[in-house]
Amino acid sequence: MEIRHLRTLATVADADSFASAAEQLFVTPAAVSQQIRQLEAELGIQLFDRALRPPRLNAQAEVLVGRARELVEQFNDFKTSALESRLRGRLSIGSVNGITASLLPETLRSLTRRYPEVRVRIEEGSSRQLARRVKRRELDAAIISDIKNLPDSMEKLPLFSEPLVVIENQASEARSWREVLQRDPFLKINTASGLGSLIADSLKRFRVRVDEAMELDSTDSLVQMTLAGLGSGVVPMGRVSAEAARSLRIFPFGEPQVQRQVVLVQRSSKAPAELLRVLYREIQSQIAERS
């Protein structure tokens, strides 16, 4: 019996299907099914009722799943302790501007406290630019807004999503996000970025025409221009500080509200570098704490 069999059992128990568990484990559904059958063969029992679609844990398996989770957790703790004593190296990570300021400081503080011999170099840029640099091996990975047409040689790991909002100066009396965008000068985020591309595609989908007044690279700049009464625009809700929100009118963007997906992109590999695994787990931990 291998720890991966127990990890697979625990993951399937928490997922809706073998396919969903496979996605979480970064393996194929066939691999999940094979590992479950190997575990059943070794234990000499059936763990799933396969007459149901999708297959469901039977009563005997329900008793074992809790113990499997405990063993996986103990193994992870043991592995982490071993890693902390030997993990070292350097990572070059790309990050889009807003994410750098909001997520990475605490992530890197926690990472360097646990792994003092790990060094992380951060470089900022647009989502498309950073993805190209990862492909060219100039960066190990990058935190970006999800973009279309990612090369086959690369893969993305989900981090979080955040809602987009329309912001305008409080002096306005507009009654909806559509009215704001159709009436005010439009402050545009550069469409070379993943966020700018998402906003532009959404405006086309919602059939909203805007009068472009500025093209900006930074959401922070857009917020400041809006506060100055120079127009309105679309930004992730997380980029609007509590102080700025007091001087702005804020509307959900779109029906349904558009969400920006933030992902970690890296070159495809059957065995991702341990340093990247550690960084990804640390980012996820920080996101979970904020939630």
Phi, psi and omega in degrees: 000136181245154182298331181294330177294318180291322178297319179296317179300313181296322181291317178298321180299327181270346184264170179277340185196170175298323181296318179294318178297320179299320179297319180291329183268356181060042174226178179275156174303326179297323179293320177299313180300318180295317180295321178295318179294322177297319179295317178298319181295320181289322180280338181076026179220160172270133180258339185233147172270100185276000174286341179268154177232115358286163179303144181238149175301139174270178185298322180296320180291325180303324180292324185278336185298319180300318179292323178298318179298318180299315181294320178296317179296318178296320178296317180297319178297317178298316181295319180298317179299319179294319180296319183298334181277345186227346187291129179205161178141186183233144175233139172250115186241134173267153180205138174287152192311305185297326181289322180306310185287325188271329188247322191285327182305309181289325178299312182289327176298313180294319182297313183288334176291321181279327183232079188296344180260012175261132179241132181239125177257129183251134173230134180264159178175184177281162183301313182293319179298315182293321178298319178297322181290327174294316180300322182278004179068022174277338175229150177283325181195171179209145176260115188220167166288138182304136181235158179281160171058046174292134182303151180298336182281002182234159177223159180235143178245129184291142176246295179196169173237154178217144183285148174264145181227153172266130179241145175211163180298143185296341181291343181288159178238024179298151185251353180207163179297325178296315180298319179301308186290328181280340184259317186277156167303136186265127176264111191260138170274133182313124183286356172288343178271158177297320180294314180299321178295319178298316180296314180299316179296322181292321178299319177296317182296322180274359179056049178250122177265137182235159177256097186292127180249327181214154172236119188239151178267342188240133175292329177297319177296320180298317179298317181294321178295322178293317178300329180280359178079024184265002179152190179225164181197188183240130180218160170295141182303327181293345179271359178259109180290161178300322180294315179295322183300331180292340182250009182236157166258136188233128179236140172301138181268114174096164179222098004286166184298133181286139179244136172270129177264127179253131186226161170256120178255143179210167176288141182297139180201142176290337181225084181303146181304141182300323179300320179291323176301315181296316179298316181299316179297322181293320177297314179301321179297316179296319178296318180296321179297321180290330180289000000 
